[in-house]
């Protein structure tokens, strides 16, 4: 079973938070995403069940190798798509928001072609 866009968003958020927040907790995710704690708890439970994350006895959340791979992939898509939209003249805010939507639906083929095109930009 593949990740749904919402699961991808949570993984990307956990990945981003691990760069600045140690350790990551559900409350950190809720605050970052502006989501309710029950929503985050459900998502964390699903990600844990699918082995994308582990949660220790203190409630600290860690990406598993599987989760890290998925999170890095979606984060890479987000960065590349944001860059492409900014090059086209889209405002920063709109580029960030649109990249968040596109990153979940763009095909691997289209994404790789766009990534290669942008390498020298």
N, C-alpha and C positions, 0 to 999 in steps of 0.2 A: 504494500500500500504506500503510495507516495504522499508527500506532505501536501496539505492544503495551504492556500495562500496565508491563512491566519497562522498556521504553524510556522511557516517560513518567516512571517513577521516577528513572531516571538523568538525564534532562533537568532534572527538578525539582531534583535534588541539585546538578547543575552550576550551575543558576540561583541557588540558595541560596548555594553556595560563592563564586560570583563577587561576591557582596556583601561578603565578608570576606577571601577568599583570592585573592591576585594573584601570579602567575597560577595557575589551577587545573591540577592534574596528576592523573594516574590514581591515585596514592597517596593524594591528598586525598579522592578519591571513595571509594576502598576503605575508608579509615579512617572517613569519615563514615557510610557505609552498613554498615560492619562486614562487608564482602564480601571475598573473596579477590582478589588482584591478577589472576590469570588470568580470573576472571569479569568483572572490570571491563575488562580488555583486550579481551575478546570484545565486550562491550557498546559500548565506545568504537569499535571497528572497525565494528560494525553502524551506529551513529549517524553515523559518518563517511561510510560508503558511501551512506547515505540522505541525506546532505548536511544533517544537523541540527547537526553540529559540524565544526570544522576543528581540526587538530592541527599545530602548527609543528614545526620540526626539533628544538627543545628539549623536545618532549613537552608543551607547554602547550596546553590545551584551550580553545577559544573557541566560543561559540554562534554559528551563522550566523543571518541574519535569519529563516529558516524555523525554526530551532531555538529562537531567542528567542521567537518567537510561540507555538510549542507549549509551551515551558516556562512562559511567563507565564500561558497559559491553564490549565494543570494546577495551577500554584501558586495562581491565583485560586480555582479549584475547591476546592483544599485549605483555603484560608483561610475561604471562605464556609461550607463544610461543617463545619469545626471550630467556627466561631462558632455555627452553627445547633444543633449537638449540645450545646455548652456552655450555650446559652440554655435548652435542654430539661433541663438539670441533669446531663448526663453529665460524669463526671470528666475532667480535662484529658488524662490519659494515654489513656484510652479514646477520647475524642473525636479526638485526634490519630491514633490507630491506625485507628479506624473511617473517618475522613475519607480516610485513605490508600487504603483499600479501595474506598470508594464513589466517589471522584473518577474512577476508571477506567471505571465502568459507568453512571453517571447520564446520562440523556439530556440533550441540550442544552435541550429544552423544560422539563423538570423543574428543571434547574439554574437557568435564567433565571427561572422562577417563584419559586424559593426565594430567589434573589438579590434580586429585586424586593421580596419579602415582608420580607426582613431589612433593607432600606435604612433603615427608620425604627426599627429595634430597637437 
